[in-house]
């Protein structure tokens, strides 16, 4: 364990000899100049003297300052639980069988939903359109309450920032009247890892909500074949001192 330091360690030169020497020289030089400054009354001279003194004081008292006001860091504490109802839902629509997770999430929240945003690539646009047409009838939500958010295949699959910005622009910066950020869940299931990362970043700020749809069944290649109910990811922010 590293022994703690105190200001006396620097004054007595027992530790950090170089810092002690630098502080001593600066303080000594500064105080000598201070006595001359009373005779000259030059603003430039005063600024130079005060600067020297300030540097010396900072070197000596930095350990004490760190002890009184230690640095802080933000700690994220995630917990997983059954997803609570939401009025707005953002889903990622993959191509082919991968679109099942988006369908599952919409059906799960169906009776509470007022708005649905479907983020899709060029390749998965037919799947997004199919979901819109089928589920708008199934959950009795008007088709105009479903919004398609198109992305180029390259952006959807490989650029997290493009996915994040699309959700920010089309959803959170243009929330429908009567809907708050806390009413919207971003489902991060679907697409590739970069797609998931982009959706996660969009739903990460305090007050927003995230969920994931895990597979209920998997095939021999460990790919999901049947989607389970969504799990909400609750992230608690805590400020901790080093």
C-alpha positions as a Markdown table, in Angstrom:
| # | Residue | x | y | z |
|---|---|---|---|---|
| 1 | Unk | 0.0 | 0.0 | 0.0 |
| 2 | Unk | 1.4 | 3.4 | -1.0 |
| 3 | Unk | 1.9 | 5.7 | 2.1 |
| 4 | Unk | -0.2 | 8.8 | 2.1 |
| 5 | Unk | 1.4 | 12.2 | 1.7 |
| 6 | Unk | 1.0 | 15.4 | 3.6 |
| 7 | Unk | 2.2 | 18.9 | 3.0 |
| 8 | Unk | 4.9 | 18.4 | 5.7 |
| 9 | Unk | 6.5 | 15.8 | 3.5 |
| 10 | Unk | 7.2 | 18.5 | 0.9 |
| 11 | Unk | 8.4 | 21.1 | 3.4 |
| 12 | Unk | 10.8 | 18.7 | 5.0 |
| 13 | Unk | 11.9 | 17.2 | 1.7 |
| 14 | Unk | 11.4 | 13.6 | 2.8 |
| 15 | Unk | 9.6 | 12.7 | -0.4 |
| 16 | Unk | 9.4 | 14.1 | -3.9 |
| 17 | Unk | 12.8 | 15.8 | -3.5 |
| 18 | Unk | 12.6 | 17.4 | -7.0 |
| 19 | Unk | 9.2 | 18.9 | -6.3 |
| 20 | Unk | 10.5 | 20.2 | -2.9 |
| 21 | Unk | 13.5 | 21.8 | -4.5 |
| 22 | Unk | 11.4 | 23.4 | -7.3 |
| 23 | Unk | 8.9 | 24.8 | -4.8 |
| 24 | Unk | 11.6 | 26.1 | -2.5 |
| 25 | Unk | 13.4 | 27.9 | -5.4 |
| 26 | Unk | 10.2 | 29.4 | -6.8 |
| 27 | Unk | 8.9 | 30.6 | -3.4 |
| 28 | Unk | 12.3 | 32.0 | -2.4 |
| 29 | Unk | 12.7 | 33.8 | -5.7 |
| 30 | Unk | 9.1 | 35.0 | -5.6 |
| 31 | Unk | 9.3 | 36.5 | -2.2 |
| 32 | Unk | 12.6 | 38.2 | -3.0 |
| 33 | Unk | 11.0 | 39.8 | -6.1 |
| 34 | Unk | 8.0 | 40.7 | -4.0 |
| 35 | Unk | 10.1 | 43.0 | -1.8 |
| 36 | Unk | 11.4 | 44.8 | -4.9 |
| 37 | Unk | 7.9 | 45.0 | -6.4 |
| 38 | Unk | 6.8 | 47.4 | -3.6 |
| 39 | Unk | 9.3 | 49.9 | -5.0 |
| 40 | Unk | 8.5 | 49.5 | -8.7 |
| 41 | Unk | 4.7 | 49.2 | -8.7 |
| 42 | Unk | 4.9 | 47.8 | -12.2 |
| 43 | Unk | 1.8 | 45.7 | -13.2 |
| 44 | Unk | 4.0 | 43.4 | -15.4 |
| 45 | Unk | 6.3 | 42.9 | -12.5 |
| 46 | Unk | 3.5 | 42.2 | -10.1 |
| 47 | Unk | 2.0 | 39.7 | -12.5 |
| 48 | Unk | 5.3 | 37.8 | -12.9 |
| 49 | Unk | 5.8 | 37.7 | -9.1 |
| 50 | Unk | 2.3 | 36.5 | -8.4 |
| 51 | Unk | 2.6 | 33.8 | -11.1 |
| 52 | Unk | 5.8 | 32.5 | -9.5 |
| 53 | Unk | 4.2 | 32.3 | -6.1 |
| 54 | Unk | 1.1 | 30.6 | -7.4 |
| 55 | Unk | 3.2 | 27.8 | -9.1 |
| 56 | Unk | 5.1 | 27.3 | -5.9 |
| 57 | Unk | 2.0 | 27.1 | -3.8 |
| 58 | Unk | 0.3 | 24.7 | -6.2 |
| 59 | Unk | 3.3 | 22.3 | -6.1 |
| 60 | Unk | 3.4 | 22.3 | -2.3 |
| 61 | Unk | -0.3 | 22.0 | -1.6 |
| 62 | Unk | -1.5 | 19.7 | -4.5 |
| 63 | Unk | -1.5 | 16.6 | -2.3 |
| 64 | Unk | -3.6 | 18.4 | 0.3 |
| 65 | Unk | -6.1 | 19.7 | -2.3 |
| 66 | Unk | -6.5 | 16.1 | -3.7 |
| 67 | Unk | -7.2 | 14.9 | -0.2 |
| 68 | Unk | -9.8 | 17.5 | 0.5 |
| 69 | Unk | -11.4 | 17.4 | -3.0 |
| 70 | Unk | -10.5 | 14.0 | -4.4 |
| 71 | Unk | -11.1 | 13.4 | -8.1 |
| 72 | Unk | -14.4 | 11.8 | -9.1 |
| 73 | Unk | -15.5 | 9.2 | -11.6 |
| 74 | Unk | -18.9 | 8.2 | -12.8 |
| 75 | Unk | -19.8 | 4.5 | -12.3 |
| 76 | Unk | -22.5 | 2.8 | -14.3 |
| 77 | Unk | -24.5 | 0.0 | -12.5 |
| 78 | Unk | -26.7 | -1.9 | -14.9 |
| 79 | Unk | -29.6 | -4.1 | -13.7 |
| 80 | Unk | -31.9 | -6.3 | -15.8 |
| 81 | Unk | -35.6 | -6.9 | -15.3 |
| 82 | Unk | -38.7 | -7.6 | -17.2 |
| 83 | Unk | -39.4 | -4.6 | -19.6 |
| 84 | Unk | -42.0 | -2.2 | -18.3 |
| 85 | Unk | -44.7 | -0.9 | -20.7 |
| 86 | Unk | -43.8 | 2.0 | -23.0 |
| 87 | Unk | -45.7 | 4.3 | -25.2 |
| 88 | Unk | -42.9 | 4.8 | -27.8 |
| 89 | Unk | -40.6 | 2.0 | -29.1 |
| 90 | Unk | -37.5 | 2.1 | -31.3 |
| 91 | Unk | -36.6 | -1.2 | -32.9 |
| 92 | Unk | -33.8 | -2.3 | -35.2 |
| 93 | Unk | -35.1 | -4.3 | -38.2 |
| 94 | Unk | -32.7 | -6.9 | -39.5 |
| 95 | Unk | -33.0 | -8.8 | -42.8 |
| 96 | Unk | -35.0 | -12.0 | -43.0 |
| 97 | Unk | -35.4 | -14.1 | -39.8 |
| 98 | Unk | -33.5 | -11.5 | -37.8 |
| 99 | Unk | -36.5 | -9.2 | -38.0 |
| 100 | Unk | -38.4 | -11.5 | -35.5 |
| 101 | Unk | -36.9 | -9.7 | -32.5 |
| 102 | Unk | -38.4 | -6.4 | -33.7 |
| 103 | Unk | -41.8 | -8.0 | -34.1 |
| 104 | Unk | -41.6 | -9.6 | -30.7 |
| 105 | Unk | -40.8 | -6.3 | -29.0 |
| 106 | Unk | -43.7 | -4.5 | -30.8 |
| 107 | Unk | -46.1 | -7.3 | -29.9 |
| 108 | Unk | -44.9 | -7.3 | -26.2 |
| 109 | Unk | -45.6 | -3.6 | -25.8 |
| 110 | Unk | -48.5 | -3.6 | -28.3 |
| 111 | Unk | -51.5 | -2.5 | -26.1 |
| 112 | Unk | -49.6 | 0.5 | -24.7 |
| 113 | Unk | -47.9 | 1.7 | -27.8 |
| 114 | Unk | -48.7 | 5.0 | -29.4 |
| 115 | Unk | -45.6 | 5.3 | -31.7 |
| 116 | Unk | -43.1 | 2.9 | -33.2 |
| 117 | Unk | -39.9 | 3.7 | -35.0 |
| 118 | Unk | -38.3 | 1.1 | -37.3 |
| 119 | Unk | -34.6 | 1.6 | -38.0 |
| 120 | Unk | -33.7 | -0.4 | -41.1 |
| 121 | Unk | -31.1 | -0.8 | -43.8 |
| 122 | Unk | -31.7 | -0.8 | -47.6 |
| 123 | Unk | -31.6 | -4.6 | -47.5 |
| 124 | Unk | -34.1 | -4.9 | -44.6 |
| 125 | Unk | -36.6 | -2.2 | -45.9 |
| 126 | Unk | -39.0 | -4.9 | -47.2 |
| 127 | Unk | -39.0 | -6.5 | -43.7 |
| 128 | Unk | -39.7 | -3.2 | -42.0 |
| 129 | Unk | -42.5 | -2.5 | -44.5 |
| 130 | Unk | -44.0 | -6.0 | -43.8 |
| 131 | Unk | -43.9 | -5.4 | -40.1 |
| 132 | Unk | -45.6 | -2.0 | -40.4 |
| 133 | Unk | -48.4 | -3.4 | -42.5 |
| 134 | Unk | -49.0 | -6.6 | -40.5 |
| 135 | Unk | -48.6 | -5.3 | -36.9 |
| 136 | Unk | -50.5 | -2.0 | -37.4 |
| 137 | Unk | -53.5 | -4.3 | -37.9 |
| 138 | Unk | -52.6 | -6.8 | -35.2 |
| 139 | Unk | -52.0 | -4.3 | -32.4 |
| 140 | Unk | -54.6 | -1.8 | -33.7 |
| 141 | Unk | -52.2 | 1.1 | -34.1 |
| 142 | Unk | -52.6 | 3.4 | -37.1 |
| 143 | Unk | -50.1 | 2.9 | -39.8 |
| 144 | Unk | -49.1 | 6.6 | -39.6 |
| 145 | Unk | -47.9 | 6.0 | -36.1 |
| 146 | Unk | -45.2 | 3.7 | -37.5 |
| 147 | Unk | -42.1 | 5.6 | -38.8 |
| 148 | Unk | -39.5 | 4.1 | -41.0 |
| 149 | Unk | -35.9 | 5.3 | -40.4 |
| 150 | Unk | -33.8 | 4.3 | -43.4 |
| 151 | Unk | -30.0 | 3.9 | -43.3 |
| 152 | Unk | -27.6 | 2.8 | -46.0 |
| 153 | Unk | -26.5 | -0.8 | -45.6 |
| 154 | Unk | -22.9 | 0.3 | -44.7 |
| 155 | Unk | -24.1 | 2.7 | -42.1 |
| 156 | Unk | -26.6 | 0.3 | -40.5 |
| 157 | Unk | -24.1 | -2.6 | -40.3 |
| 158 | Unk | -20.8 | -0.9 | -39.6 |
| 159 | Unk | -21.2 | 2.7 | -38.2 |
| 160 | Unk | -22.5 | 3.0 | -34.7 |
| 161 | Unk | -22.5 | 6.8 | -34.9 |
| 162 | Unk | -24.7 | 6.7 | -37.9 |
| 163 | Unk | -27.3 | 4.6 | -36.1 |
| 164 | Unk | -27.1 | 6.8 | -33.0 |
| 165 | Unk | -27.5 | 10.0 | -35.0 |
| 166 | Unk | -30.5 | 8.6 | -36.9 |
| 167 | Unk | -32.3 | 7.8 | -33.6 |
| 168 | Unk | -31.4 | 11.1 | -32.1 |
| 169 | Unk | -32.6 | 13.1 | -35.1 |
| 170 | Unk | -35.8 | 11.1 | -36.0 |
| 171 | Unk | -36.9 | 10.2 | -32.5 |
| 172 | Unk | -35.6 | 12.2 | -29.5 |
| 173 | Unk | -35.2 | 15.6 | -31.3 |
| 174 | Unk | -38.7 | 15.3 | -32.8 |
| 175 | Unk | -40.8 | 13.6 | -30.1 |
| 176 | Unk | -44.5 | 13.7 | -30.8 |
| 177 | Unk | -46.6 | 15.9 | -28.6 |
| 178 | Unk | -47.4 | 14.4 | -25.3 |
| 179 | Unk | -44.5 | 12.0 | -25.4 |
| 180 | Unk | -41.4 | 12.3 | -23.1 |
| 181 | Unk | -38.0 | 10.6 | -23.4 |
| 182 | Unk | -39.0 | 8.4 | -20.4 |
| 183 | Unk | -42.0 | 7.1 | -22.5 |
| 184 | Unk | -39.6 | 5.7 | -25.2 |
| 185 | Unk | -37.7 | 2.5 | -25.1 |
| 186 | Unk | -34.8 | 1.8 | -27.5 |
| 187 | Unk | -34.6 | -1.9 | -28.3 |
| 188 | Unk | -30.9 | -2.7 | -29.1 |
| 189 | Unk | -31.5 | -6.1 | -30.6 |
| 190 | Unk | -30.9 | -6.6 | -34.3 |
| 191 | Unk | -28.3 | -5.9 | -36.9 |
| 192 | Unk | -24.6 | -6.4 | -36.2 |
| 193 | Unk | -22.6 | -5.4 | -33.2 |
| 194 | Unk | -22.0 | -2.0 | -34.5 |
| 195 | Unk | -25.8 | -1.5 | -35.0 |
| 196 | Unk | -26.4 | -2.6 | -31.4 |
| 197 | Unk | -23.7 | -0.2 | -30.2 |
| 198 | Unk | -25.2 | 2.7 | -32.0 |
| 199 | Unk | -28.7 | 2.0 | -30.5 |
| 200 | Unk | -27.2 | 1.6 | -27.1 |
| 201 | Unk | -25.4 | 5.0 | -27.3 |
| 202 | Unk | -28.7 | 6.6 | -28.3 |
| 203 | Unk | -30.5 | 5.2 | -25.3 |
| 204 | Unk | -27.8 | 5.7 | -22.8 |
| 205 | Unk | -28.3 | 9.3 | -21.5 |
| 206 | Unk | -30.0 | 9.7 | -18.2 |
| 207 | Unk | -33.8 | 9.5 | -18.5 |
| 208 | Unk | -33.9 | 7.3 | -21.6 |
| 209 | Unk | -34.6 | 3.6 | -21.6 |
| 210 | Unk | -33.1 | 0.5 | -23.1 |
| 211 | Unk | -34.1 | -3.1 | -23.6 |
| 212 | Unk | -32.9 | -6.3 | -25.3 |
| 213 | Unk | -34.7 | -9.3 | -26.7 |
| 214 | Unk | -32.8 | -12.5 | -25.9 |
| 215 | Unk | -33.5 | -15.8 | -27.8 |
| 216 | Unk | -35.8 | -18.3 | -26.1 |
| 217 | Unk | -34.4 | -21.1 | -28.4 |
| 218 | Unk | -31.2 | -21.3 | -30.3 |
| 219 | Unk | -30.0 | -23.6 | -33.2 |
| 220 | Unk | -26.7 | -25.7 | -33.2 |
| 221 | Unk | -24.8 | -22.6 | -34.4 |
| 222 | Unk | -26.1 | -20.7 | -31.3 |
| 223 | Unk | -28.3 | -18.4 | -33.4 |
| 224 | Unk | -31.7 | -17.4 | -32.0 |
| 225 | Unk | -34.7 | -19.1 | -33.5 |
| 226 | Unk | -37.4 | -18.0 | -31.1 |
| 227 | Unk | -37.4 | -14.6 | -29.4 |
| 228 | Unk | -38.2 | -14.2 | -25.7 |
| 229 | Unk | -39.9 | -11.4 | -23.9 |
| 230 | Unk | -37.9 | -8.1 | -23.8 |
| 231 | Unk | -35.6 | -7.4 | -20.8 |
| 232 | Unk | -35.2 | -3.8 | -19.8 |
| 233 | Unk | -31.6 | -2.6 | -19.0 |
| 234 | Unk | -31.7 | -0.1 | -16.1 |
| 235 | Unk | -28.5 | 1.9 | -15.6 |
| 236 | Unk | -27.9 | 3.7 | -12.4 |
| 237 | Unk | -25.3 | 6.5 | -12.4 |
| 238 | Unk | -23.2 | 7.0 | -9.3 |
| 239 | Unk | -20.4 | 9.5 | -8.7 |
| 240 | Unk | -17.6 | 7.9 | -6.8 |
| 241 | Unk | -14.3 | 9.3 | -5.5 |
| 242 | Unk | -11.0 | 7.7 | -6.2 |
